[in-house]
Amino acid sequence: MKAWPILGITLIQAILFLAHWFLFHTWIVFWGPLSPAATHALGITLLLLSISFTATALIGHGMSNWLVSGIYRLASVWLGLLNFLVWAAGLCWLLDLAVRVSGLPVNPAEARRVIAGTLLGLTVLCGVYGLANAAWTRTRRVTVALPNLPESWRGRTALLLSDLHLGNLNGLRFSRRIATLARELNPDIIFIAGDLFDGTKVDAERLVAPLGQLTTPFGSYFVTGNHDEYGDVKHYLSAVAGAGIRVLANEKVTLDGLHVAGVSYGDTTYPIRLRTILEGLHLKDTGASILLNHVPNRLPTVEQAGVSLQLSGHTHGGQMFPFTWVTRRAFGKFTYGLQQFGALQVYTSTGVGTWGPPMRVGTHPEIVLITFA
């Protein structure tokens, strides 16, 4: 393994250790005093929970079975709850301070238990909402007007799917559900803008099969995302191609006068390489064109290449608070929706699936039906 993944995993695990220690300390102070046995049991439980996600995620990259999938699912749910619990713990301390400086005639220990109990209840409700919200896939309909669009494409529709993250969380049932939604919309073409897989070891042929059974007049097209390239990318691409979905690896196809191109995620991380690839596709001054590019970045390069519309995912819209703020800081207005960058239009989808916690708070999963005008 290269140095940077090891450093990244180490940093994430250190943050998780710190978060769990903060929960342990807050619990003891606000719910204590606990007996030595209870304190010891709480500490051991939180220690095991602190390593549950990284451990099962790493194991999931090397093996796949019902036990790994089940433990990973539980660890992912806990990771989502942990996010809200840490915020709740921080608020416990702030409210406790406010009560103490207010001079109110209350019992400090009793006030702490009321504060902790109330915030714990709100945390559970937030987690339940996040799980339910993530399981409810919306259909968003947008109309996109492209200059120099062939007359035959006006009124036609394209379905954009991104970030399904098929793996231990989103399995065959999930793939079938999304395929059913797609079939009901009856699009003329399907675009899959990366992170079809989660990067774990899975039966890729089985998971992608429902999507491969979708039939449209102009077919389905796929580009890799970062998670596709974290895993066994050759296996993933073989499964996608075997399902009848066209993989656009730095190439272009022309469909009834409309140019559709795709760039692999790894090549988009190098600006000079991306510029060379796009120049080689000859999209400038050749009519309307669509680029599948997993991440909504390198926009000056894409615009200069003459692309009319870029379709992206990756951001998940931040997926859940407070990462919605972080993502907005990183990608600005291109975090979500249809935006303009000079002559280039960019649509960024929040995606269909989730990564890590199977929760969404502040965002929603979507499939996007684009009507060309």
N, C-alpha and C positions, 0 to 999 in steps of 0.2 A: 504494500500500500504506500502511496506517495505521502510526503510529509504533510501537505496541506489538509487532506482529509483527517489525518490523525490529530492535527492541531485543532481542527474544527470540532471533531467529536469530543476532544478533551475539554474545550471551552464550553460546549453545550452541557457536558456532564457536570462541570464545575458550577455552572449556573443553576442546574437542577439540584445539586447538593445544597447550595446556598439557599435556594427557595424552600426546600424541605426543612432545613434547619430553622429558617424564619418561621415556618408554620409550627414546628415543634415548640419553639420558644414562646410563640404567641399563645398556643394552646395551653401550655403549662401556666403561663401568667394569668390568662383570662378564665380558664376553667379549673385551675388548681385550687388547693393543693391535691395532687394525685399521690396514690401510694407508690412506693418504690417499684413494685411489680408492674403497676399500670404505666408508670413513666418509662420503665424499661421496654414494655411491650409496644408502647406508642413509638418509641425511638427506633426499635427494630422494624416495625411496620413501615414507617416513613423512609427508613434507609433502603428497604427493599423496593418501595415504590419509586424512589429517586433514581434507581438504575433500571427500572422495568422497561421504559420506552427505548432507551438507547440499546439495551441488551437484546430485546426482541427485534428491534429494527435491524441490528447487525446480523442476528441469526437468520432473519427473513431474507437477507441477501444471499444466503448460502443454501437454505433448505426451505421446503414448503410442505406443510401438512396441517391437519386440522388443529393440532395442539398449538403450533406456532401462530397460526392465524387467530385462534381464540385468545391467546395471551396478548398478542399484539393489539387486538381489538380492545381488550380491557385496559391495557396500558395507554392506548391512545385516548380513550374516554377520560381516564384519570389525568392525562396531560392537559386536556381541555379544562377540567375542573380545577386543576392546579393553578392555571392562569387566573381564574376568578378568585380562588381562595387566597392567593398572594395579595391581590388587590384588596380583598376583604380584610386580610390581616393588617395591611397597612392602614386601612380606615379604622380598624379597631383601636390602634394606637393613637390616631389623630382624635377620634371621638373621646377616648379616655382622657387625653390631655385637655380637651375642651371642657369636659365635665369637671375635672379637678380645678381648673383655673376659674370656672364659673362660680365656685363657692356654693353650689347647690347642696342642700342638706340630704345627701344620699349616701348609702353604704357603698364604698368604693368597689368591694368585691362583688356585690350584687349588681351594681351598674355595669361592671365588666362582663358579667355573665349575660345580662340582657343585651348589651351591645354585640357580643360575640354570637349569641343565639340568633339575633335578628339578621345579622349579616350572613351567617351560615345559611339561613333559610333562603335569603335572596340569592346566594350563590348557587344553591341547588336548583332554584327556579330558572336562573339564567342558563345553567347547564342543560336542563331539560328543554328549554326553548331552543338553545343552540343545536341540539340533536334533532329536534323536530324540523327546524328551519332548514338544516342541511339536507334533510331527506325529501324536501318538497322542491322539486325542480320546476322552475318557471320557464315559460316560453316567451322570449322577447322578440317582438317584430319591429324591424327598422327598414326604412327605405333609403337607399343610397343612389344618388345621381352621379354617374361617372361620365366625364367628358369623353367624347369619341367612342362611346359605347356602341357596338354593332346594334342595329335596329332590331335584329332578331332576339337580342337579350333583354330588351325592355319588357318588364312585366314578369320575367323569369325569376325564380327564387333559388337561393343558396342557403343551406343549413350549416351553421358554424358550430362545431363542437370543440371544446378544448378542456384539458386538465381533467380527464376522467379518472386518472390515477388507479387504473385497474390493478388489483393486487390483493393483499390480505384483508383490506377493509371493503373495497368495492369489487365484488366478485362477479360470478356469472349472472346471478339474479339482477344485479345492478346493470350489467351490460345489456341484458334482455329488456329491462325497463326503458333504458335510454333508446334502444333500437325501436321499441314500440312507439315511443313519443315521436321519434324521427319519421317513422313510417306514416303516422297519422298526418304529418305536415306535408307529405308528398312533395319534397323539394326537387328541383331540376338537377342539383349538384350538391355534394356534401364535402365540406372542408373540415379536416381534423388538425387543429393548430398546435399539436404537441402535448407532451405528458399524457399520452394515451395510457401508459403503464406507470406504475409507482416506483419502478427500479428494483423490485424484489423478484425473487425466483418464483415463477408461476408457470402454469400451463397456458402460455400466451395464445396458442392456437384456439384453445377452448374459450378463453375469455373474449377474444376479438371476433369469434365466429358470428354472434348475432349482428354485429355491425357490418360484417362482410356480406350478410344475407340481404342487406338493403339494396334495392335496385332503383336507379335514377337514370334519366336520359343521358347524362354526361358523366356518371360515375362518382367515385369518392377519392379524395386526395389527402395525403398525410405528410406532415413534416415532424421531425423529432423535436422534443423538448429536453430540458436538462435531465429530468428523471428518466426519460427513455434511454439517455446515454449514460446514466449512472449504473444501469443494470446491464444485462447481456443484450447489448443493442443488436447484435447480429441475429440472435434468436427472435427478438421483438420484430425486427424488420422482415425476417423470413415469415413470421406468422401473419403480419399485416399484408404482405404481398400475396401470401397463400390464400388469404381471405378474399382476394380480389380488389383490395384497396391499393391505389397507385401511390407509391412512395416517391415524393419529389425531393431528391437529394441534390440540391444545387442545379436544378434543371427547370425547363419550361415546356408547357404543352399549350397548343392553341386549339380552342374549342369553339367552333363556329364563329371565328373571328376574335374571340376574347382570349387574351394571354393569361395563363395561370402559371405562376412560378412558385417554387418553394426552396428555402435554404435550411440546411441542417443546423441545429442549435450550436454545435461546437464551432462551426465556421463563422457564426455571427459574433462570437466573442473576440474575434480579431478584426478590427476595422479595415485594415488594408486588404485582408483576404476577402472580406465581405464585399468591398468595393470592386475587387477584381472579378468576383463571381457574378455580381449584378451587371457589370459592364459586359461580361461575356454572354449574358442572356439577351442583350439587345432589346431592352424594353422601352427605350426612349424614342419618342416620336413614331411609335409603331401602333398606336391605338390604345384602347383601354387595357389595363393590366391589373392583376390581383397578385399580391405576394403573401404567401403563408410564412410568417416569421414568428416563432414562439414568443419572444420577448418584445414588448413595445419600446424598443430602443434603436440606436443607430439611425434615427429618423432623417438627419441631414443627408446621410449616405444613400438611404432609400429614396428620398425625394429627388436627389440629383440623378439617380439612375432612371428616373421617369416613371416610377410606379404610381398607379392611380389610387390603389386601395391596399393597405396592409391589414391583414387579419392576424390578431395575436391573442394570447391568453397569459399564462404565467403568474399574474399578480394575485389572482383569486379575489381582487379588490381588497386584499388584506385579510380576508377570510373571517377574522374575529378581532374584536377590540382587545387590546390597543394597537394591534398590528395594522389595523386600517389606517392609523395615523402614520406609521412607519412607511407603509407602501405609498401613501399619498406623498410623503416627503421624497421618496425615491423616484417616483414616476410622474408626479404632478397630475395634470388633468388627463394624462394618458393611462392612468390607473384603470379607468373603466369608461366604456361607452364609445360613441362615435365622435371623433375629434379631428380637427384640421391642423396640418403642419405644412404651411405654404400651399403648394399645389397637391400635396399628398393628403389623403384621408386615411385615418387609422381607427379601426374598431378593435377595442380590447374587451374580451369577455371575462367575466368573473369565473368562468369555468363551470363544469358540471359536478365534479367530485370535490374531495378535500384531501389535504395532506396533513399527517399528524392527527390532531383531534378531529373526529367526525362531527364537527360543530361549525356553525356559522352564526355570528352575532354582529350585526352591522352590515352584512352583505347577504346575498342569496345566490344559490346555484341557478344556472340558466343554460338553455340552448337558444340559439339566435337564428331566427329566420329573416334573411336579408332579401328584400325585393329590389331589383335593379330598375332604375328609372332613367 
